[in-house]
């Protein structure tokens, strides 16, 4: 369902309205891109909806104030018990059935003040694989339209990718049952939200097919929580649904530093009016500078599903994917151990859809990889055959069994 909304907002956080050297914009515009920029997968930790708020969040979920959530408590391979929460209903309980998470696609039209260039995911883009708009390409992807998935040699059935992943994740518990965690195949797509980015908050740069833009992730995320999502309440966006913000060729730089480039998306959570609110931010790259299509979106949505409060505890792990030696991590972020572009080999899904677009979907790590033992399809520890044992301890150096 398409709803039209015309809102113009200014991304101009604390200290960002002050003048900055014009050389920023000039340097960006004079850049000729001859290679893809490195994609950085960031892992924000919610400042007020993390593990410390778990009891409050569970009460809100039980009262249907939020999206559906369930609690896990698992004795892990290290002999300790870890407790967290995931989206949907428990695969360990009786009464397996379909859980539908109401979702909004929120296309954000970015106008960059350094050049006046507009990055609009709601209008046809000659640089998408079929010339369609980015929001249409996303909605027509296997993130929303079911495909028959084979995972580790097991036919999971026709499902949206993240539903198929979660079924395969807990296959020994849910096979043969109607257990599904799904988005509507026709999510509510809002009309474009206009956001003007101050010169001090972002840069435009040359692309291979079209120009790209980068904006400050810290100030953007503050803007999302304090301005953007609250402004969409009249459209029905709130804690009981999942807004997925979509950009066309707009990436995010880290730590207020344009040289720390670039993240193409992330998921996060906060207390929206005191109630647990989740969301994701996702770029679909048509510039050619980054090469990110729905691979990044599949990474972020999967992590939202299995780590909605951004801090689900697991044994410390590392040495895989983006968590390179000697770094370690201790949350259940299912995309991070298999993030592409790092030393860990990955096996993404590549699916040609009926719209003529080939979609890339990142391989994802199973619950059993973080906690052990495998409950997954084919006895695996990831959804497309890469991991054959749980995470190694200790970390560092980490790695996998």
C-alpha positions as CSV (number, residue, x, y, z in Angstrom):
1,X,0.0,0.0,0.0
2,X,1.5,3.4,-1.0
3,X,0.8,6.4,1.1
4,X,2.0,9.8,0.1
5,X,3.7,12.0,2.6
6,X,5.4,15.3,1.9
7,X,7.8,16.3,4.7
8,X,10.9,18.4,4.4
9,X,13.4,18.0,7.3
10,X,16.9,19.4,7.8
11,X,19.7,17.1,9.0
12,X,21.6,19.6,11.1
13,X,22.6,18.2,14.4
14,X,24.6,19.8,17.2
15,X,27.6,21.8,15.8
16,X,26.6,20.8,12.3
17,X,25.1,24.1,11.3
18,X,28.4,25.9,11.8
19,X,30.4,26.8,8.7
20,X,32.9,24.2,7.5
21,X,35.6,24.5,4.8
22,X,34.1,24.5,1.3
23,X,37.0,22.3,0.3
24,X,35.0,19.3,1.6
25,X,32.4,19.6,-1.1
26,X,34.9,20.6,-3.8
27,X,37.2,17.6,-3.0
28,X,34.2,15.2,-3.1
29,X,32.9,16.6,-6.4
30,X,36.4,16.5,-8.1
31,X,36.9,12.8,-7.1
32,X,36.8,10.4,-9.9
33,X,35.8,6.9,-8.6
34,X,37.9,4.2,-10.1
35,X,37.2,1.5,-7.5
36,X,34.5,0.6,-5.0
37,X,34.8,2.0,-1.5
38,X,35.1,-0.5,1.4
39,X,31.8,-1.4,3.0
40,X,32.0,-1.1,6.8
41,X,29.3,-3.1,8.7
42,X,28.7,-1.1,11.9
43,X,27.2,-2.4,15.1
44,X,25.5,0.3,17.1
45,X,24.6,-0.5,20.7
46,X,21.3,1.0,21.8
47,X,21.9,3.6,24.5
48,X,18.5,3.1,26.2
49,X,16.9,-0.1,24.8
50,X,19.8,-2.6,25.3
51,X,20.1,-5.6,27.7
52,X,19.5,-3.4,30.7
53,X,16.0,-2.7,29.5
54,X,15.1,-6.4,28.7
55,X,12.5,-6.9,31.4
56,X,10.7,-3.7,30.5
57,X,10.8,-4.6,26.8
58,X,9.4,-8.1,27.5
59,X,6.5,-6.6,29.4
60,X,5.7,-4.3,26.6
61,X,5.9,-7.1,24.0
62,X,3.5,-9.2,26.1
63,X,1.1,-6.3,26.1
64,X,1.4,-5.9,22.3
65,X,2.8,-2.4,22.6
66,X,5.8,-3.5,20.5
67,X,6.5,-6.0,17.7
68,X,6.2,-9.7,18.7
69,X,9.3,-10.8,20.7
70,X,10.3,-14.0,22.4
71,X,12.9,-14.8,25.1
72,X,15.7,-17.4,24.7
73,X,17.7,-18.9,27.6
74,X,20.5,-21.2,26.4
75,X,23.2,-23.2,28.1
76,X,26.1,-22.5,25.8
77,X,29.2,-24.5,24.8
78,X,31.2,-22.5,27.4
79,X,29.0,-23.9,30.3
80,X,27.3,-20.5,30.9
81,X,23.6,-19.7,30.3
82,X,22.8,-16.7,28.1
83,X,19.4,-15.0,27.9
84,X,18.1,-12.6,25.3
85,X,15.2,-11.9,23.0
86,X,14.3,-12.3,19.3
87,X,11.6,-11.2,16.9
88,X,8.6,-13.4,16.4
89,X,7.5,-16.5,18.5
90,X,9.6,-19.1,20.2
91,X,10.6,-22.1,18.1
92,X,11.1,-24.0,21.4
93,X,7.4,-23.7,22.4
94,X,4.3,-25.4,21.2
95,X,1.8,-23.7,18.9
96,X,4.0,-23.0,15.9
97,X,2.3,-20.6,13.6
98,X,2.8,-17.6,11.4
99,X,3.9,-14.3,13.0
100,X,3.5,-11.3,10.7
101,X,5.5,-8.2,11.6
102,X,3.9,-5.1,10.3
103,X,6.5,-3.2,8.3
104,X,6.9,0.2,6.6
105,X,9.2,1.0,3.8
106,X,10.3,4.6,4.4
107,X,12.0,6.1,1.3
108,X,14.1,9.1,2.2
109,X,14.8,11.7,-0.5
110,X,18.2,13.2,0.3
111,X,19.1,16.7,-1.0
112,X,22.7,17.5,-0.5
113,X,23.3,21.2,0.1
114,X,26.9,21.1,-1.1
115,X,25.8,20.5,-4.7
116,X,22.0,20.6,-4.6
117,X,21.9,17.1,-6.0
118,X,18.9,14.9,-5.1
119,X,19.0,11.2,-4.3
120,X,15.5,9.9,-4.6
121,X,14.6,6.2,-4.1
122,X,11.0,6.8,-5.3
123,X,11.6,7.8,-8.9
124,X,13.0,5.7,-11.8
125,X,16.8,5.4,-11.6
126,X,18.6,4.5,-14.9
127,X,21.3,2.8,-12.8
128,X,19.1,0.2,-11.1
129,X,19.4,-3.2,-13.0
130,X,16.0,-2.6,-14.6
131,X,15.7,1.2,-14.5
132,X,13.0,1.1,-11.8
133,X,12.9,3.1,-8.6
134,X,14.9,1.8,-5.7
135,X,11.9,1.4,-3.4
136,X,10.2,-0.8,-6.1
137,X,13.3,-2.9,-6.6
138,X,13.5,-3.5,-2.8
139,X,9.9,-4.4,-2.4
140,X,10.1,-6.8,-5.3
141,X,13.1,-8.6,-3.7
142,X,13.2,-12.0,-1.9
143,X,13.2,-10.0,1.3
144,X,9.5,-9.6,0.7
145,X,8.5,-12.0,-2.1
146,X,8.7,-15.7,-1.3
147,X,11.3,-17.9,-3.0
148,X,11.9,-21.7,-2.6
149,X,15.2,-21.8,-0.6
150,X,17.5,-24.7,-0.2
151,X,19.8,-24.3,2.8
152,X,22.5,-26.8,3.5
153,X,20.9,-29.3,1.2
154,X,17.5,-29.0,2.9
155,X,14.4,-27.6,1.1
156,X,13.1,-25.0,3.6
157,X,10.1,-24.2,1.4
158,X,8.9,-21.1,-0.3
159,X,9.6,-18.1,2.0
160,X,10.9,-14.6,2.3
161,X,14.7,-14.8,2.9
162,X,14.7,-13.9,6.5
163,X,11.8,-16.2,7.3
164,X,13.6,-19.0,5.5
165,X,16.8,-18.2,7.5
166,X,14.9,-18.3,10.8
167,X,13.2,-21.6,9.9
168,X,16.5,-23.1,9.0
169,X,18.1,-21.5,12.1
170,X,15.8,-23.7,14.3
171,X,15.1,-26.4,11.8
172,X,15.2,-29.3,14.3
173,X,12.5,-27.6,16.3
174,X,10.2,-26.3,13.5
175,X,10.5,-28.6,10.5
176,X,7.1,-29.9,9.4
177,X,5.3,-27.0,11.2
178,X,3.8,-23.7,10.0
179,X,6.4,-21.7,11.9
180,X,7.1,-18.5,10.0
181,X,8.2,-15.0,10.9
182,X,7.2,-12.8,8.0
183,X,6.6,-9.3,6.6
184,X,3.5,-8.7,4.6
185,X,4.3,-9.3,0.9
186,X,2.8,-5.9,0.3
187,X,4.4,-3.7,3.0
188,X,3.2,-0.2,3.5
189,X,5.4,2.0,1.3
190,X,5.3,5.7,2.4
191,X,5.8,8.5,-0.1
192,X,9.2,10.0,-0.1
193,X,10.4,11.9,3.0
194,X,12.4,14.9,2.0
195,X,15.6,15.5,4.0
196,X,18.0,18.4,3.3
197,X,21.6,17.6,4.4
198,X,23.7,20.6,5.5
199,X,27.1,21.0,4.0
200,X,28.7,20.2,7.3
201,X,26.7,16.9,7.6
202,X,27.5,15.3,4.3
203,X,29.3,15.2,1.0
204,X,28.5,14.4,-2.7
205,X,31.0,12.4,-4.7
206,X,31.4,11.1,-8.2
207,X,30.2,7.6,-9.0
208,X,30.7,5.0,-11.7
209,X,27.1,5.1,-13.0
210,X,25.7,8.1,-11.0
211,X,26.9,10.3,-8.2
212,X,26.8,9.1,-4.6
213,X,26.5,10.8,-1.3
214,X,27.8,10.2,2.2
215,X,26.3,11.6,5.5
216,X,27.3,11.5,9.1
217,X,26.0,8.3,10.7
218,X,26.1,9.5,14.3
219,X,24.1,12.7,13.6
220,X,21.8,10.8,11.1
221,X,20.9,8.2,13.8
222,X,20.2,11.0,16.3
223,X,18.0,12.6,13.7
224,X,16.1,9.3,13.1
225,X,15.3,8.8,16.8
226,X,14.5,12.4,17.8
227,X,12.9,13.7,14.6
228,X,12.2,11.3,11.7
229,X,10.4,8.4,13.4
230,X,8.4,10.6,15.8
231,X,7.3,12.7,12.7
232,X,5.9,9.5,11.1
233,X,3.6,8.7,14.0
234,X,0.6,10.2,12.1
235,X,1.3,7.7,9.3
236,X,1.1,4.8,11.7
237,X,4.8,4.3,12.3
238,X,5.6,3.3,15.8
239,X,6.8,0.7,18.3
240,X,4.3,-2.0,17.1
241,X,5.8,-2.1,13.6
242,X,9.2,-2.1,11.9
243,X,10.2,0.9,9.8
244,X,12.8,0.2,7.2
245,X,14.4,3.4,6.0
246,X,15.7,3.2,2.4
247,X,18.3,5.4,0.6
248,X,19.3,5.5,-3.1
249,X,23.2,5.7,-3.2
250,X,23.6,7.5,0.1
251,X,26.1,5.9,2.5
252,X,27.1,6.8,6.1
253,X,30.5,7.8,7.4
254,X,31.6,7.1,11.0
255,X,32.7,9.1,14.0
256,X,32.1,12.5,12.3
257,X,34.9,11.7,9.9
258,X,34.3,11.4,6.1
259,X,37.5,9.4,5.8
260,X,35.9,6.6,7.8
261,X,33.8,5.5,4.9
262,X,31.4,3.8,4.6
263,X,28.5,1.9,6.1
264,X,25.6,1.1,3.9
265,X,23.1,0.4,6.7
266,X,22.5,-0.6,10.3
267,X,19.8,-1.5,12.7
268,X,19.1,0.0,16.1
269,X,16.5,0.5,18.8
270,X,15.4,3.1,21.3
271,X,12.6,3.9,23.7
272,X,10.1,5.9,21.6
273,X,7.9,7.6,24.1
274,X,9.1,5.0,26.6
275,X,8.2,2.1,24.4
276,X,10.7,-0.2,22.6
277,X,11.1,0.9,18.9
278,X,13.2,-1.0,16.4
279,X,14.2,0.2,12.9
280,X,16.8,-0.3,10.2
281,X,18.5,2.1,7.8
282,X,19.4,0.6,4.4
283,X,21.2,1.8,1.2
284,X,20.7,0.3,-2.2
285,X,23.7,1.4,-4.2
286,X,23.1,2.4,-7.9
287,X,26.2,4.6,-8.1
288,X,28.6,1.7,-8.5
289,X,30.9,3.2,-5.8
290,X,30.0,0.6,-3.2
291,X,28.3,-2.4,-5.0
292,X,25.8,-2.9,-2.2
293,X,22.3,-4.1,-3.2
294,X,20.0,-6.2,-1.0
295,X,23.1,-8.0,0.5
296,X,23.5,-5.2,3.1
297,X,19.7,-5.0,3.7
298,X,19.6,-8.8,4.3
299,X,22.5,-8.5,6.8
300,X,20.7,-5.7,8.8
301,X,17.2,-7.2,8.8
302,X,18.6,-10.6,9.9
303,X,20.4,-9.0,12.8
304,X,17.3,-7.0,13.7
305,X,15.4,-10.3,13.8
306,X,17.9,-12.1,16.1
307,X,19.3,-9.2,18.0
308,X,16.5,-6.5,18.1
309,X,17.8,-4.7,21.1
310,X,21.4,-4.8,19.7
311,X,22.9,-6.5,22.7
312,X,21.8,-10.1,23.0
313,X,24.6,-11.8,24.9
314,X,26.5,-14.8,23.7
315,X,30.0,-16.2,24.4
316,X,32.7,-13.9,23.2
317,X,33.7,-14.6,19.6
318,X,35.9,-13.2,16.9
319,X,38.4,-13.9,14.2
320,X,35.6,-14.3,11.6
321,X,34.1,-12.0,9.0
322,X,34.3,-8.4,10.0
323,X,35.4,-9.1,13.6
324,X,39.0,-9.6,12.6
325,X,41.9,-10.8,14.8
326,X,42.5,-9.6,17.6
327,X,39.0,-8.1,17.9
328,X,36.2,-9.9,19.8
329,X,32.4,-9.4,20.1
330,X,29.8,-10.8,22.4
331,X,26.4,-10.2,20.9
332,X,24.3,-12.3,18.6
333,X,24.8,-10.3,15.3
334,X,24.1,-13.1,12.7
335,X,25.5,-11.1,9.7
336,X,28.9,-10.1,11.2
337,X,30.8,-13.4,11.2
338,X,30.1,-13.8,7.4
339,X,30.2,-10.1,6.2
340,X,31.6,-10.2,2.7
341,X,34.9,-8.6,1.8
342,X,36.8,-9.9,4.7
343,X,39.0,-13.0,5.1
344,X,36.2,-15.4,6.0
345,X,34.9,-17.1,2.8
346,X,31.2,-16.7,2.4
347,X,28.5,-18.2,0.2
348,X,25.8,-15.7,-0.6
349,X,22.5,-16.6,-2.3
350,X,22.0,-15.1,-5.8
351,X,18.5,-15.1,-7.0
352,X,17.1,-13.9,-10.4
353,X,13.6,-12.5,-9.7
354,X,10.7,-12.1,-12.1
355,X,11.4,-8.4,-12.5
356,X,14.8,-9.3,-14.2
357,X,16.9,-8.2,-11.2
358,X,19.5,-10.5,-9.7
359,X,19.4,-10.1,-5.9
360,X,22.3,-10.9,-3.6
361,X,21.5,-12.1,-0.1
362,X,24.2,-12.5,2.5
363,X,25.0,-15.9,4.1
364,X,24.1,-15.7,7.8
365,X,25.4,-17.5,10.9
366,X,23.0,-19.7,12.9
367,X,22.0,-19.4,16.6
368,X,24.0,-22.6,17.1
369,X,27.2,-21.0,15.8
370,X,27.1,-18.5,18.7
371,X,25.9,-20.8,21.4
372,X,26.1,-24.4,20.3
373,X,25.0,-27.1,19.4
374,X,23.5,-26.9,15.9
375,X,19.7,-26.8,15.7
376,X,20.0,-25.8,12.0
377,X,19.1,-27.2,8.7
378,X,21.5,-30.0,7.6
379,X,23.2,-29.9,11.0
380,X,25.0,-26.7,9.8
381,X,26.1,-23.6,11.6
382,X,25.2,-21.1,8.9
383,X,22.5,-21.0,6.2
384,X,24.6,-21.8,3.1
385,X,27.3,-24.2,4.2
386,X,30.3,-22.2,5.3
387,X,30.3,-22.9,9.1
388,X,30.5,-26.6,10.2
389,X,31.0,-26.0,13.9
390,X,30.3,-23.4,16.6
391,X,32.5,-20.4,17.3
392,X,35.9,-21.2,18.9
393,X,36.9,-20.0,22.2
394,X,38.9,-18.2,23.6
395,X,38.8,-15.0,21.7
396,X,41.3,-13.7,20.7
397,X,42.2,-15.4,18.4
398,X,38.6,-16.7,18.0
399,X,37.7,-18.4,14.8
400,X,35.3,-21.3,14.2
401,X,35.3,-25.1,14.9
